[in-house]
Amino acid sequence: MKVGDRVRVKESVVVYHHPEHRGQAFDLKDTEGEVAGIVTEWQGRPVSANFPVLIKFSKKFKAHLRENEIEII
């Protein structure tokens, strides 16, 4: 998986920060987006992030997910 790949959320992932559903539970299952980044370091130091893959779903909405929650399409 690399930056720029198109991906789909294959598992049920509930978020509360979706701009169109702010403060409400929103399930990302079957939503498609693009890999915007993979977190491997912070301020020059290696890190082991819990949610390392940053997915851009729309212009206003991004979310960090685990690799096992998404699939490349």
KACOR-V103947 format. One record per pair of residues at least 6 apart in sequence whose C-alpha atoms are under 6 Angstrom apart, sorted by the first residue. I is the first residue (numbers start at 0). GAP is how many residues later the second one is. If there is no record, write none. Layout:
I,GAP
I,GAP
//
This chain:
2,32
2,33
2,34
3,30
3,31
4,29
4,30
5,27
5,28
5,66
5,67
6,25
6,26
6,27
6,64
6,65
6,66
7,22
7,23
7,24
7,62
7,63
8,20
8,21
8,22
8,60
8,61
9,19
9,20
9,59
9,60
10,18
10,58
11,17
12,14
12,15
13,12
13,13
14,10
14,11
15,7
15,8
15,9
32,23
32,24
33,21
33,22
34,19
34,20
35,18
35,19
35,20
36,17
37,14
37,15
38,13
39,6
39,7
40,6
50,13
50,14
50,15
52,11
52,12
53,9
53,10
54,7
54,8
55,6
//
